[in-house]
Amino acid sequence: MGLYGPDTWKATSRLTLNYGLRWEPFFPQQIANGRIYHIDYDAFAKGVHTTQPDYKNAPAGLFYPGDPGFPGKAGENVQWGNLAPRLGFGWDVTGDGRTAVRVAYGRAFDFVPGNSIIIGMTLAPPWAGRVTLNNPATGFDDPYASYPGGNPFPAGLSQGGLYVPYAFFGNLNYDAKSTNVHQWNLSVERQIGSDWLVTAAYLGTHTLHMWISKEDNPGVYIPGGPCILSGVTYNPCTATTNLDQRRRLILARPTDGLYFSSISATDDGGIASYNALQLSLRRRVSRGVTVSGNYTWSHCIGDTPGGSVNPGTGYTDPNNRRADTGNCAADRRHLLNLSAVTETPQFSQRTLRALASGWKLSGIFRKSSGSYLTVTSGRDQAFTGINNQRPDQVLSNPYGDRSSITNYLNAAAFTVPAAGKNGFVGRANIEGPGTFQFDAALSRIFQVRERQRLEIRAEAFNVTNSLRRDNPATNLIQSTFGQTTTAADPRILQFALKYVF
């Protein structure tokens, strides 16, 4: 829902001002079947249970619609205070229409679709989850004799719900903030002569409350051994095979924590910022030639590791989101675009006009610096169950031979961190190989009759048929680490014929 304040314009002969206000209260989706819950960690620590009889078997900390404070059949409370102002003005500096300064600021909100909120919740008990028994001690005659709580079936809600050990859960805070972005820009434009326009602009954005997944029930590294976890002796205490027995909640309250495996929680604290200087030059159509070019020098940074609701994704350190601060996935520090279109003139000689007039030749050249790479260790060295952990960097220069396709990154520059530790290599902090592309097209329209025409077109992508490397492998344990094994397309030719009638 959004309500606009009145757009207000004030103008003089040289100054134009625009301002407005948009009100965007957020009304979360109501889940008709009531299959939604909330995990309260303070209540879990105190052993507080749900008051709803359909979920009387739920472990401490799980709450459902009807419990005190639960927002109806939604996972969030209504947010009333989302105000999005905007302001902009333009100034004709010299009064002759040839030099203009424009400044603008605006705020906008974005909302995660309701179906994304409940992803992971409908996959959790008591609506989903299965019981797996490996080699039950009592055999098939009474397979649940040693199962915690005995025979879990029947599993209907009328029996209070079935909760199985080590089940996956998602979680969302009642007051998760709406993602919003502040945007601003300043530009100066100058007309040169009658055909050219030069522009210099500064663009900036700052995004707040980005929703990012994080693991709320990670494994805890326990040094040494032996030790007893959930009634079983382990030596050493920490291994990848006893991850669920080492998770935070089961160590805090074994009886209730037994029912939680990975908890993929939504963290609304992610931020990102983008700042750019953009220079552009344009020549409007004159004598059959159009030219356009722009160059952008920019930087995008944020703590967005690209997590999802899948177990073990999101922040590599769930206690420190800033450990995943790095360059944005789409960050290209330098970006150059050039394009031109030229058309042959209308010749007066009949034969020459029929063969050579009206041909259009266009070309586009694009060159950019590389995207940023994240080197991963390929193993769960912190023993938390979280993916994409990173190594330590032991050499100041992470590169091998940057001109080579077999040694772009130097494996000797990295090492696996100590057990129980996250590596200190930053996320997306190593620049990958740059790229370029030159495309061209040749076309012409032949007028057959008044309402009939024939268009022919030939296009070439990567005209120079150059090798343009993709990013190298960045998983440290892969045999192809640092090697480029794929590339962008070779030269591609495309021909088209179109008859319009």
Order of alpha helices (4+ residues) and beta strands (2+ residues): beta-beta-beta-beta-alpha-beta-beta-beta-alpha-beta-beta-beta-beta-beta-alpha-alpha-beta-beta-beta-beta-alpha-beta-beta-beta-beta-beta-beta-beta-beta
